[in-house]
Amino acid sequence: MNKILLLGAGLVSRPMVTYLSDVPEFQLTIATRTVSKAEAMAQGRANVHCLALDVSDENALSEQVAAHDVVISLLPWTLHLKVAKLCLEHGKHMVTTSYISDAMRELDAPVRAKKLLFLNEIGVDPGIDHMSAMQIIHEVQAKGGKVTAFYSFCGGLPAPDANDNPFGYKFSWSPRGVVLAGRNTATWLETGEVVSTPGPELFAAPKLWPVDGLGEFEVYPNRNSVPYREVYGLQGIKTLMRGTFRNIGWCPTLKRIADLGLLDDTERPELNEMSYAQMTARLVNGNAATVREDTARFLSLAPDDAIIERLAWLGLFDELELKLRTPSYLDALSDIMQQKMTLQAGERDLVLMQHRFDVEYEDGSKERIFATMDEYGIPDGDTAMARTVSLPAAIATRLLLQGKLDQTGVVIPNMPAIYEPVMAELGEMGIALRETRQPL
């Protein structure tokens, strides 16, 4: 039996559990703080064992890592390094869907020395975005072409038939993670220049981006795109931006939310003695009785502005008590968002991804290539986010344990030996990008 340790049983875990437990020679242990979540996924699956585990207990975590052949970490990214060091100590492979941190990257040499594979960024974004982009980049380069501009956007959204709230958004993964992403500084290449925007200004000037058949969306840059010039083999490229799709209205609203100070995660125990109206009044130097008007004045907006209407709908002006495990403005925001903006029974989500490549060939011809994925969730079943995040990692884990991946070190799936079999199997599941091309 090949023994797999899955750390975490959150919103995206179920498709992975189903996939891996369908391989007869695999034995899967789901270790999580709330074991009831794991038991619900494992019901009726004889080769799945569920375990209550607090990852802060390093001895207990070390014992479980040592007892398995590969560890899949779906924990918050801040815990991956802890897991990675234990995997290195015990000589175990590791798979994650998260971005590689600098500290994780520093483990590359010792991981290679032990002939281990620590495969990171094998989800949807990052993950499918890398793999699908590299397929086209390598194809273009094989034909003697050169990519002169590259845009790549991805977003988890409500399907159009479930898009019924003024934010145009519903959560299919961690609300706190979505909100925290708005604090990251973004850096990209634009016509040969390195451009950088600090987190608080990230939502100030979104681009409008049309997608055939789906309409127009807002896009904003995500993290640091510049290193992908080397990661993707695009030396000399003039424009390179990776970013996020959102429905119209999200970015200007999140900009005002940032302006209010609601992205601050400093712990403030006094918040649990307040209502949302009182908290907001505190932020705008007003009072709870006139908090809507005070907020509008603070943000230099009319009281009936669409952004103020969204904040009112969310509940920021309501006398609703805050009851937070971690009392901070950011947690108050993510908690009320989760209450008001969650997919309901029978609703579908949408994972939308699009790459745009501008390409020049040696004969002087030019073309623009679009590659687009619009993957929908299954009503009352797995979300599109869960499928697209967890299935690439599950497929890679199977390939690794069956001896079909021989890479070592701390890597991402930007090489054909990894992306070709993973993308081929995803395609068989109906998860794929469709291409359109037009001359320039």
Secondary structure, DSSP 8 states (H G I E B T S, - for coil): -EEEEEE--STT-HHHHHHHHTSTTEEEEEEESSHHHHHHHHTT-TTEEEEE--TT-HHHHHHHHHT-SEEEE-S-GGGHHHHHHHHHHHT-EEEESS---HHHHTTHHHHHHTT-EEE---BBTTBHHHHHHHHHHHHHHHTT-EEEEEEEEEEEEE-GGG--STT---BSS-HHHHHHGGGS-EEEEETTEEEEE-GGGTTSS-EEEEETTTEEEEEEE-SB-TTHHHHTT-TT-SEEEEEEEE-TTHHHHHHHHHHHTTT-----GGGGGSBHHHHHHHHTT--GGGHHHHHHHHTT--TTSHHHHHHHHHTTTS--B---SS-SHHHHHHHHHHHHSB--TT--EEEEEEEEEEEE-TTS-EEEEEEEEEEE--TTS--HHHHHHHHHHHHHHHHHHTT-----EEE-S-SHHHHHHHHHHHHHTT---EEEEEE-
